[in-house]
Amino acid sequence: MAIRDTISNKLQEAFTPESLQVVDESHLHEGHAGHRPSGETHFRVYIVSSAFKGKSRVDRHRMINSALAAELSGSVHALAIHAQAPGEGGS
């Protein structure tokens, strides 16, 4: 299974999001630290979930990092997170 799919599945299971998009941005980091020719090293996550209601930005990131601990300690070099509760605007 692709790492992008694993990330999507884990976030779906952990947060039951209203919306979720996982973007593999590895191609944008060619020549940078952590990049591999096979890709799947740098990701950006856009997630909207009621699990984030009342949580700070730092708490939201910690929640996501915890759910993806295995991937972050393994093949994923970088993860950009845009986490919102329903009804919140902005990025």
Backbone as numpy.savetxt, mean C-alpha at the origin, in Angstrom:
# Nx Ny Nz CAx CAy CAz Cx Cy Cz
1.70 -15.91 -7.38 0.86 -14.74 -7.38 1.75 -13.49 -7.38
1.37 -12.49 -8.15 2.11 -11.24 -8.20 2.04 -10.53 -6.85
3.09 -9.81 -6.51 3.13 -9.10 -5.23 2.01 -8.07 -5.16
1.71 -7.40 -6.28 0.61 -6.44 -6.32 -0.69 -7.09 -5.91
-0.93 -8.30 -6.38 -2.16 -9.04 -6.02 -2.15 -9.42 -4.54
-1.00 -9.82 -4.03 -0.88 -10.17 -2.61 -1.19 -8.95 -1.75
-0.63 -7.80 -2.12 -0.90 -6.57 -1.38 -2.39 -6.25 -1.42
-2.98 -6.32 -2.59 -4.42 -6.04 -2.73 -5.26 -6.97 -1.87
-4.94 -8.25 -1.93 -5.71 -9.24 -1.16 -5.60 -8.99 0.35
-4.38 -8.73 0.82 -4.19 -8.51 2.25 -4.90 -7.25 2.73
-4.83 -6.18 1.95 -5.50 -4.94 2.34 -7.02 -5.10 2.28
-7.50 -5.83 1.29 -8.94 -6.09 1.18 -9.42 -6.86 2.41
-8.68 -7.85 2.80 -9.04 -8.68 3.95 -8.95 -7.91 5.27
-7.93 -7.09 5.42 -7.70 -6.38 6.68 -8.63 -5.19 6.87
-9.00 -4.50 5.78 -9.69 -3.22 5.93 -11.05 -3.13 5.23
-11.44 -4.13 4.47 -12.70 -4.12 3.73 -12.96 -2.72 3.13
-12.08 -2.28 2.27 -12.16 -0.91 1.77 -13.33 -0.66 0.81
-13.79 0.60 0.80 -14.77 1.03 -0.19 -14.10 1.13 -1.55
-12.85 1.54 -1.54 -12.08 1.56 -2.78 -10.63 1.24 -2.47
-9.98 0.61 -3.42 -8.59 0.21 -3.26 -7.93 0.16 -4.63
-6.78 0.80 -4.72 -5.98 0.74 -5.93 -4.53 0.55 -5.52
-3.90 -0.46 -6.06 -2.48 -0.72 -5.80 -1.75 -0.57 -7.14
-0.83 0.37 -7.18 -0.12 0.68 -8.42 1.34 0.29 -8.27
1.82 -0.51 -9.22 3.24 -0.89 -9.25 3.99 0.23 -9.97
4.80 0.98 -9.23 5.57 2.09 -9.80 7.04 1.75 -9.95
7.35 0.48 -9.94 8.75 0.05 -9.99 9.49 0.60 -11.19
8.80 0.69 -12.32 9.45 1.17 -13.55 9.93 2.61 -13.41
9.34 3.37 -12.49 9.74 4.76 -12.28 11.03 4.88 -11.45
11.46 3.76 -10.88 12.61 3.78 -9.96 13.81 3.01 -10.50
13.84 2.79 -11.79 14.96 2.08 -12.40 16.26 2.80 -12.08
17.22 2.07 -11.59 18.52 2.63 -11.22 18.57 3.13 -9.78
17.43 3.13 -9.09 17.39 3.58 -7.69 17.58 2.40 -6.75
17.82 2.71 -5.50 17.99 1.67 -4.48 16.76 0.79 -4.41
17.00 -0.49 -4.29 15.92 -1.45 -4.12 15.25 -1.91 -5.40
15.55 -1.28 -6.51 14.92 -1.68 -7.78 15.52 -2.99 -8.27
14.66 -3.84 -8.81 15.10 -5.08 -9.44 14.58 -5.09 -10.87
15.30 -5.67 -11.81 14.83 -5.73 -13.19 13.46 -6.39 -13.33
13.15 -7.31 -12.44 11.85 -7.99 -12.51 10.71 -7.12 -12.01
11.03 -5.98 -11.39 9.99 -5.06 -10.90 9.42 -5.50 -9.57
8.20 -5.03 -9.29 7.46 -5.33 -8.07 8.26 -5.00 -6.81
8.83 -3.79 -6.80 9.61 -3.33 -5.65 9.05 -2.04 -5.04
8.41 -1.22 -5.86 7.91 0.09 -5.44 6.41 0.17 -5.76
5.63 0.44 -4.72 4.17 0.48 -4.89 3.57 1.74 -4.30
2.42 2.12 -4.83 1.62 3.22 -4.29 0.22 2.65 -4.04
-0.31 2.91 -2.84 -1.62 2.39 -2.44 -2.57 3.55 -2.21
-3.73 3.48 -2.83 -4.84 4.40 -2.58 -5.95 3.57 -1.95
-6.34 3.90 -0.72 -7.33 3.10 -0.02 -8.28 3.99 0.76
-9.58 3.67 0.67 -10.61 4.35 1.45 -11.32 3.28 2.25
-11.29 3.42 3.59 -11.89 2.42 4.46 -12.40 3.08 5.73
-13.53 2.61 6.22 -14.06 3.11 7.49 -13.15 2.74 8.66
-12.26 1.78 8.45 -11.30 1.40 9.50 -10.38 2.57 9.86
-10.28 3.57 8.98 -9.40 4.70 9.21 -10.11 5.89 9.86
-11.39 5.78 10.06 -12.16 6.88 10.66 -11.62 7.21 12.05
-11.32 8.48 12.27 -10.80 8.93 13.56 -9.34 8.63 13.80
-8.66 8.03 12.84 -7.23 7.69 12.99 -6.37 8.78 12.34
-5.23 9.02 12.94 -4.29 9.98 12.36 -3.62 9.37 11.12
-2.97 10.22 10.36 -2.25 9.75 9.17 -1.19 8.71 9.57
-0.48 8.98 10.66 0.56 8.06 11.12 -0.06 6.73 11.54
-1.17 6.77 12.25 -1.84 5.52 12.66 -2.30 4.72 11.45
-2.81 5.39 10.45 -3.26 4.70 9.22 -2.09 4.01 8.55
-0.98 4.70 8.46 0.22 4.10 7.84 0.70 2.91 8.66
0.69 3.04 9.97 1.10 1.92 10.81 0.19 0.71 10.61
-1.11 0.95 10.50 -2.06 -0.14 10.28 -1.75 -0.88 8.98
-1.51 -0.12 7.93 -1.22 -0.72 6.62 0.14 -1.42 6.65
1.14 -0.78 7.23 2.46 -1.41 7.33 2.40 -2.71 8.11
1.58 -2.76 9.15 1.42 -3.98 9.93 0.78 -5.09 9.09
-0.23 -4.74 8.32 -0.91 -5.73 7.48 0.02 -6.27 6.40
0.99 -5.47 5.99 1.90 -5.86 4.91 3.32 -6.11 5.41
3.47 -6.45 6.68 4.78 -6.63 7.29 5.67 -7.62 6.53
5.11 -8.73 6.11 5.90 -9.75 5.41 6.45 -9.21 4.09
5.63 -8.48 3.36 6.06 -7.94 2.06 7.10 -6.83 2.26
6.88 -5.99 3.28 7.80 -4.88 3.52 9.15 -5.35 4.05
9.17 -6.50 4.69 10.45 -7.04 5.17 11.11 -7.93 4.11
10.42 -8.13 3.01 10.94 -8.97 1.95 11.19 -8.20 0.67
10.37 -8.45 -0.33 10.63 -7.95 -1.68 10.19 -6.52 -1.95
9.33 -5.95 -1.13 8.86 -4.58 -1.37 9.85 -3.60 -0.74
10.40 -2.73 -1.58 11.38 -1.76 -1.11 10.71 -0.47 -0.63
9.64 -0.05 -1.32 8.99 1.21 -0.98 7.49 1.11 -1.17
6.76 1.78 -0.25 5.30 1.77 -0.30 4.82 3.18 0.02
4.21 3.84 -0.96 3.60 5.15 -0.75 2.13 4.91 -0.43
1.63 5.56 0.63 0.29 5.27 1.11 -0.57 6.53 1.09
-1.76 6.40 0.51 -2.79 7.43 0.53 -4.01 6.77 1.13
-4.21 6.95 2.44 -5.29 6.27 3.17 -6.28 7.30 3.69
-7.56 7.06 3.39 -8.61 7.96 3.81 -9.79 7.18 4.39
-10.55 7.88 5.21 -11.84 7.36 5.65 -12.88 7.84 4.65
-14.03 7.16 4.53 -15.07 7.61 3.61 -15.47 9.06 3.88
-15.65 9.81 2.83 -16.07 11.19 2.96 -14.94 12.20 3.09
-13.73 11.73 3.29 -12.58 12.64 3.37 -12.13 13.01 1.97
-11.71 14.23 1.80 -11.20 14.67 0.50 -9.70 14.78 0.53
-9.13 15.15 -0.58 -7.68 15.35 -0.64 -6.94 14.05 -0.84
-5.61 14.09 -0.58 -4.79 12.90 -0.81 -4.14 12.39 0.44
